[in-house]
Amino acid sequence: MKPEELDSRAREVLREIVMQHVATGEAISSRSLAKCGRFQLSPASLRNVMADLEDAGYLAHPHTSSGRVPTDRGYRFFIDHLMRSRSLSQHDREAIDEVQHATEIDEVLQLASRLLSKLSDQVGVVFMPTLLQFAIRSMDFVLVADNKIMCVIVGTNGVVVNKLVETRSLFTREELEKISRYITMEFAGMTLDGIRRRLIRMTEEERAVHDQMLQKTIALGIEAVGEVSPLEHELYVEGTTSILMKPEFADAVSMRKTFLALQEKERLVEILNSCLNEDGLQILIGGESDFTQVHNFSIVARSYGTHNAPLGIVGILGPMRMEYARMAPLVDYIGRALSRKIEETEQQ
């Protein structure tokens, strides 16, 4: 049975089963459907509709129950065709808007992940890739000791990264000020990776062979951007204990498996990074990705950033039995709030 072949009665039955299962965590029987008062059908007729939905792969029949639960496919059909998103409450909107009052971007991102977890009772996640992918606003060099120079890199998104560079050459404070002005003027708006490649090409240009100051500038610049490690707080995860309290993960084996999954930061970063290539709100359910399939998770996410390019991902991680109709507008609103904050920072 193809999605377009589901008649209105089958759609309404599937919708009610998903909503009841999300609310209770229990398998839904034909009797409980009949009791809800939405159908002018007998339990026997409802059982037939449920059996057809199960045969088509939208419902599953747990061995320990006479009722049925939605499958990955059932949830996907619900989200794509049956879900009626709820409007955010005034309280939620005001709480999210408060996040934008923080001054530092890293503080904003941490507050956002914490607020997402609090408002959703799921795991709140905010992801920002390494600064290598972002354009810089300025780069300043400060003398710390004879052979140690602090490089202060400010991205156009407001993120600041400090890197200590050890050099063989000696620099005066005046030379470092001159180098700072030159690199900022020449390379503002470029990514660190782009700056590194441009500096390497400059070493082959004739003027670099005869200009000693330019040689020192290029060498220090390459050293500063050559091995910038990922941001110290590129992934903010809040509320891991909330997911461990869900009935799906209540037994000791599932709880341990879930806890370990949330420690797999590399796997989580990988899937969030893939979301950067997609537009708008994204919902990944169960078998739709390796990470969610193995751990029976779902992810509701959207990118945030500027009109020019996405800078990161904000999202909610939780069990497949999730109240998507509320999670979707929540993630969407906070993603837009982060984008506004990023744009304000760039204009300052």
N, C-alpha and C positions, 0 to 999 in steps of 0.2 A: 504494500500500500504506500503510494507516494504522498508527500505532504499535501499536495493539492487535492488528493482523493479523500481526505478526511472531511466528512460532512459536518454540518453545524452541530449535530448532537454529539458526535465523537469529540469535536473540539471543546465543547462545553464540559464534557465529562473529564477529558484530560486536564483542562484548566482547573477544575474543582479538585481533582486528585492532587495536582501539584501544590495548590494553595493549602489544602488540608495537610499534606505531608510536610510542607515547610513549617506549618504552624505547630504540628504535633510530634513530628519525627517518627510517627507510626505508619505501618502499612495500612492502606485505606481499603475498606471492604465495600461491597455493594450496599450493604445495610447502612453504613455511615453516610454514603452518598444519598440514599433514599431519605434519610432523616434530615438532611440539610434543607430540604424543601425547595430546591431549585429545579428539580426535575419532576415532570409528570409521568414518571416511569416506575414500574415495579422493580424490586431488587433483582428479579430474574432477568428483566430486560437490560438493566444496568450491567449485570454480570456478562451478558452477551457482548455489549459494547466494550467492556473492559477486556474481554477475551480477544476481541478483534484488535484492540490497541496493543495488547501483549504480543499477538502474532505479528503485528507490524513493527515491533521493536520499540514502541513508545513506553511500555510498562514492563516491569519484571515482577515475578512472583516469588517472594522469599520463602524458603523451605519451611520456616518456623511459623508462618502466618497464612491465613486464608485471604488476606488482603494483597494489594499490589502497591508498588512504589515506582516513581518515574525513573526511567533510564537516562543516560546521557542524551539520547535522541529525543526523549520526551521533554527534558529540560530545554534543549535547543529549540524545539518547536514552540514551546511555551514562550520563550524569550523573543523569538523572531515574529511570532504571529498572534500570541494570546495575551501577553503581558500588558498591563495598564500601569505605567509608571506613576508613582505617587509624587505629589509635590512636596518639597522640603518645607518643614515647619519654619516659622519665623525664628524660633529659638535656634534651630540648626544653622540657618543662614547667618544670624548674628554671631554665633560662635565661630563660624568659619571666617567671617569678615574680620574678626578680631586678630586672627593669625597674621594678617597683612601688616599689623602695626609693629611687628618685630623689625629691627633695623638690619640685622645681618641675615643673608640668604640662608646660611646653614642653620641658623636658629629657626627661620621660617619653615624650612623643610622638616626639621625635627618636630616642631609643634604640629605641623600638618599631619604627620604620621601618627602622632599621639592622639590628635583629635579624631582622625578617621577611625582609629581603634575604639575610642570612647563612644562615638556616635553610632557605630555599626555593631559593636560587641564582637568584632572579628579582628583579624590581624591587619593593621594599617601599614602600608608600605609606600615609601617615597624613594625613588631611585634617580640619581644623577650620574651620568657616565663621567669618565675621566676628563679633566680639563683639556687634554690633548685635542678633543673634538670641538672645543669652543674657541671663539675669537677672543683675543685679548684687548683690554682697554689700555693698559700700561704695563711697563716692566721697569722696576727700579732696583739699582744695585747699591748696597750699603756695606761699607767696610766694617768688618767685625774684628779681625786680627790681620797680621801681616799677609797671610796666605788664605784667609777665609773671608768670603763675601756672601752676604745674605741677598738672595734674589727674591724680590717681592713681585709676584705676578697677579694682576687683577684682571679677571675676565669681564667681558661686556655684560655678563649675567650677574655681576656683583660678587662672585666667589673669589676669595683671596687665597693664594697658595704661596707659602714661604719655602724656599729651598736653599740650603747651605751649600755653597760651591767652594771647593778647595782648589786653588790655582798654583801653578809653578811661577807665574809672572807676578810681579808686584804692581799694585795699582795705587794711585793717590786718590783721595776723596774727590778732587776736581776731575780726574779722568773718569771716575765712576759716574759722576753727575753728567758728564758729557756723553758717556755711553748710554746712560739711561734715556737721555733726551733723544739721542739718535735712533735707538731701537724702538722707542715708543712712537716717534714720528714716522719712521719707515714702515713699521709692521703692525701698527694698531689696526684692528679689524681682521687680522689673519689668525689662523689657528696655530698652536704651538708646533704641530707637525709641519704645517706650511712654512712657518718661520725657519724651522730647522733645515728643511730642504733648500730654501732660498739662501740661507747662510752658507751651506755647503757649496752651492753653485758659485757663490761670491768668492770663495777661496781660489777659484780657477781664473777669476778675472784679473786682468793686468794691473789695475789700480791697487788691488790688494797686495800685490807683490812689492810695490814701491811705497806704500803708505803704512808705516809701522803702527800708527794709532788705529787704523782700520783693521789691521791684522789682529791687534789685541781685542778690538770690539767683536770681531767675528768669532775668535776663539772663546771669549767669555760667553757670548751669546749661544754658541753651540753647546757649551758645557751646561749652561743654565736650562736649555730646553731639550737637551738630548735624551735625558732619562728621567723625565717627570713621572713620578709614580702616581697611581690613581689617588683621588682625593681621600683623605683620611676618613671622611664620613660620607661616602658616596651612596651608601644604602642605609636607610633608616627603617627599622622594623620595630613596631610597638604592638603590645598586646598578645604576645605568644601564649600566655597562660589562658587567655580567653578561649582559644581554639581547643586547648586541651580539656576544657570543661564541656565541650559539646558531646552529646550522646554517641555520635559516630566514632569518637576516639576515646570512649570511657574505659574500655578494658585495658589492662596493663600493656599488652603487646601493641595495640594500636596507638596508645599514648606514647610509648617509647619510639615507635616508628615515626610518628608525627613530630615529636620533639627533635629527633635527629634530622628530619627533613628540613625543619626550619633553621637548622645549623648549616645546611648546604647552601651557603651564600652564593657560591659560584653558579650553581644550577639556577637559583632564583634570579641572579643578575642576568644570566643567559636568556631566560625567557622574557624578562622585563626589557632587555635590550632589543629583542626581536619585536616587541610591541612598538618601539620607536618608529618602525617603518610603516606603521598603519595609522590611518586617520580616524579621528573620532573615538567614541567609547567602544571598548573591546571587552568581550566576556568569553573567557576560555573555560570550558567545562570538561571535567573528567578526562576522557580519552582523547580530547582535542589537542593535547600536548603531552610529551613524555613525563614532564614534571607533575602535571595535574593528574595524569592517569595513574601513575605509580602510587600516589598518596591520596587519591580520591578527593582532590582539592578542586576549587573553582577560583578564578581570578577575574575581578572586575577592574578594569584599568583604563586610563586615558593619558595622553601625553600633555605636558605643559611646556610653555616656552614663549617664543615671540612669533610674530607673523612670518618671520624669515625661516625659522627652523625650530623643531621641538628640542628641548634641552633635557627632558627627563620624563619619567613616568610616575604617576601617582595611582595607587590602587588599594583594593581590599582582597585579602586572601582568606578563604574560609572553606568549610565543607561544601560539597555539591548541593546539599540541602540548605540553600541560602535564600533570603528574601530579596531576590533580584530587583523587584519593583521599587524597593527603597534604596538598595545599594547603588543602582545605576545613577539616579539623580544626585546622590550624595557625592560619588566620585567625580561626576561631571562638574558639579558646582565647585568643589575644592580645586579641581584641575584648572578651571577658569580663574579662580582666585589667585592661584600661584602664578598663572600667566600674567595677570594684571600686575602683580608684585614685581615680576622679572622685568616687565616693560617699563615700569616706573623707575626701577633701579638703573636701567640702561639710559634713561633720559636725564638722570641727575648729573 
